[in-house]
Amino acid sequence: MKLLIGVLGIDTEIGKTVATTALAQHYLQSGHRVHIDKPVQTGVEADSHDPADIDTVHRHLGTPTLLSTSEGQRLAPTMAPRDASTVTGEPLKTAEEHIERWASYTRSTDVLIAEGSGGLTVRLTEEGLTLWELIKRGGNAFGIKPMLILVTHSGLGTQNHTELALDHLASRNQTPEALIISNPQPDLQPQLHAANARFLHDLALQHGIRSALELPHVSGNEVPAIPHTGKYAPSPS
């Protein structure tokens, strides 16, 4: 494994999975082996036929030979992982368990993309680590510097929530490589989208983020694509 990428969001249901899929597609098109991992999937029964985030990835991308996927664990309640763990009585996996899983993919993977659950401060492990803290620990174990992608949206509330998220990361000396602006609402007013997109582009510059890129709305089995992905997505070669 040459790249370890964490995809975080300012909230739940804002387009993290679609952004993860678009990022994977960029690397797949370049001939790289990609593994997508969801450390904790909540809101889906372990043996359910209801689609999980990994299923959404395959709905868009199919099953190309260079793509593999995994989940750390599934918890049925539609809740934050720690709360779902409390309700079900099933403990969250430890950071060591997740890193051991990732290590098993290193020989067959060039790029590992880990997608968070909910917003960026949500705890995913028994010790209480967020995704960013988990991939930092993984990066130390693998001797590589992890990359952070923050996904936001262009609807109401984004200006406040995105600025708070970036301030939170800055207080921990973390700067995302890119801010991806998703548009998960096909009926979003164009003026609202344009005004918020301008604000988010300016906010990214203020925080020293290399790229702020807009992810168009996708539906059905469309393959999502983020324009100019190469600006922030380094080659693992």
N, C-alpha and C positions, 0 to 999 in steps of 0.2 A: 504494500500500500504506500502510495506516494502523497496522497492528499486526504485530509480528514476535514470534512465540512459539516458545520452545524447550522441547521435552518431553524431559526426562532421566529416567533410572531409576537406582535404587540397584544394579541388577544386570540381567542379561539374563533374558528370558522371565518378566517380572513384570506385564505388562499395559500397556506404553507405547503399543502400537498401538491397543489398545481405548480407552485414555484419550485418545489423539490423535483417534480417531474420534468419541468422545463430545463432545469440545471442538469439533470441526468441525461436528457436528450442531447444537450450540447456536447457532453463528453462522449456519449455513444456515437454521435455523428463523426467525432474525431478519432474513432477507433479504440477508445479506452474502455477497459473493463470497469463497470460501475456496480457498486453494491449500495442499496438503500436500506437503512435500518430504522425501525420505529421502536425505540426502547420500551415505551409503554403505550398500548392502545386501550383506551377506555370506551365505554358505551357499546361494546360488541361482545356477545357471548363467545366463549372459547370455541364452541362447535357450531356457531351460527353461520347461516348463509348470507346474513346482512353484510354489505360491503364495508371493509375497513379501509384505512388510508392506503395500505399496500395494494389492495384490490383496485383502488382508484388509479394508482400508478400503472398497473398492468392494463387497465381499461384504456388508458391513453397510449401506452407504449407497446402493448402486446407482451410477448415473451422473447425478445431478442437474445441471442446466445451470449452477448457481452453483459447482460443485465442479470443480477441476482438480488433477492430481497429477503428481509427477515423481520421478525418482531421479537422483542425481549419477553413480553408477556401481555396477555389480554385480561382486562377486568371489566365485568359486565356493566356496573353502574356508570351512568353518564355523569361523571364527577371528576374533579381533579384526582390524579393518581393516588395521593396520600389518603384522601377521603374514601375513594373507591376501595383502597386496601383495607381501611378500617371497617368498612361495611361488609366486605366479603371475608375478612379474616385471613386473606392471603397476603403475606408480606411482600413488599416491593423487593426487587432484586437489588443487590449491592452494586456499587460502582465496579468492584473487582469482577463480579459476574458479567457485567456488560462488557468490560474491557477484554475479558477472556473470550467472549463471543466474537467481538470484533477481531481479536487476534487470529481466530480460526479462519477469517476471510482474507487475511493479509496476502497470502501467496497467490490468490486467484483474483485480486482486486487492485486496480490502480487508484480508484477514487471511492472513498466511503462517505456517503451522505447520511447523516443522522437527523431525523426530523423530530422536533419537540412536540409536546402535548400542551395545548392551550397557549397561554402567554409565557413570556421569557422568564418570569420568576417562579414558574410552577416547578415543584420538586418532583424528581423522577426516581430517586433511589432511596433505599432504606436509610442511608445516612443523611438524606435531605439535600442532595446535590441537584442543581438545575442542569439543563442540558449543556449550557456553556461550561459550567464547572466540570461536568462529566467529560466533555470532549477535550478540555484542557488536560485533564488527568490522563486521558487516552493518548493525547499528543505526547505527553512526557514519557509514557510507557513505550511508544513507538518511535520516539526520537524525531518527530515532525511537528511543525507549527500548525495548529488547527486554524481554519478559516471560519469566520462568522458571517452569516447572511441574516439580515433582519427583514421580515415581511410585514408590511403595513397595508393600508387600503386607502381609497380616496373618498370614502363616504363621510357622513356626519360623525364627529367626535375624533377624527383621526389626528387633527392638529394637536390637541391636548394629549392624547394617549401616546402618540409617536414621540413627542418631545419628552414626556415623562420616561418613556422606555430608553431613549438615547441618553438622557441625563443619568438614569440608573446605571447604564453600562459605563458611561464616562466616569462615574464615581468609583468604578472598579477597574479603571484604566483599560477599558475594552472599547474598541472602535470597530464596527462592522466593515467588512470589505465592500459591501453593497447594501443599499436599501432598495428592496423590490416593492413597488407600488402595485398592488393587485386591484382589479376591478371585478369583484365577485357578484356585483349587482348589475345585471344587464339593463335595468330601467333607471339607473342613476342619472340624475339631471346633468347634462353636459357642462353647464356653468359651474355646478358644485364640484364635479370631477376636475375641471380645469383649474379652479381656484385652489383646491386642496393639493393638486399635483404641483402647482407652482410653489406653494408653501413648503411642501415636502422636499422638493429639489433644493430650495434655499436652505432648509434645515440641515439637509445632508452636507452641504458645503460648509455650514457653520461648525459641524462636528467632524470635519476632515474625512468624510466618507468619499471614497474614490468614485463611486457611481451610484446614481439614483435612476433606476430603470423601471419602466411601466410594463406590467404584464396584462395584456388584453384579456377580456372575458372569454372563456372557452366553454363550450357546451358539448354534450354527447361524448363522442370518442375523439374529438379533435385533439391533436398533439399540441400542447402549449409551447409557445416559443417566446423568449424574452429578447427583444432587439439588443444587439451589441453586447451579448453575453461575454464575449471574449475580452471586454474591457476589464472585467474584474475576476474572471475565472482563469487562473493560471494553468498552463499545461502541466500535467504530472510527469511529462517526459524528462 
